[in-house]
Amino acid sequence: MLYFTLNNYEKSEKLFTGYGGSVEYIEGDWTEYVPQIYQLYANVAERHGEWLYDLNFFKDIAKRSDYKLLLAWFDQEIIGMTVLQEEPPTLHSICCGFDYLHSSKSYTYSRLNYAFIEEGIKLKKFKNIDAGMTADQSKQNIGYESVPVCLDIYCKNKVIRWILCGLSYVLEASITPSGKLKFSWK
């Protein structure tokens, strides 16, 4: 498996740089990129029909020190992005976004996944790399392994929180292989 993974890494790196792409890791305030980041995210959300975040989410996290950004560039334009959250001992991949015109030709998805792993290793403060909910074949090809997770839900509204608390005794939640949240009776 290690050889297969290394082979995929070298292939995606070669194709991405051969296309003219580069990757940048942004640690500070990345507010200036929010409009482009949101549009790239919207491209993915629209394609998959699932919107988890709105523009205000990106505006808020861009200023926080625990949220970082990986950008894929081509011809001075952002063609892909991954939002990362540092929560030691885990580095989380929160969401991604792409300009599908360039990203599919340049293997941007694979290159950003490898850059995510590289940053986790370089920072030397993480034991875990959380690649997000989806467990598609391309992530498995580069060595990601699905693991069970626990989901916590909190609501400021006391009535809704009371209802959720009551439901937690009779319902259980799981995440399907396609990354969808599924509820069932216990």
Secondary structure by P-SEA (a helix, b strand, c coil): caaaaaaaaaaaaaaaaaabbbbbbbccccccaaaaaaaaaaaaaaaaccccccaaaaaaacccccbbbbbbbccccccbbbbbbbcccbbbbcccccccccccccaaaaaaaaaaaaaaaaacccccccccccccaaaaaabbbbbbbbbbbbbccaaaaaaaaaaaacbbbbbcccbbbbbbcc
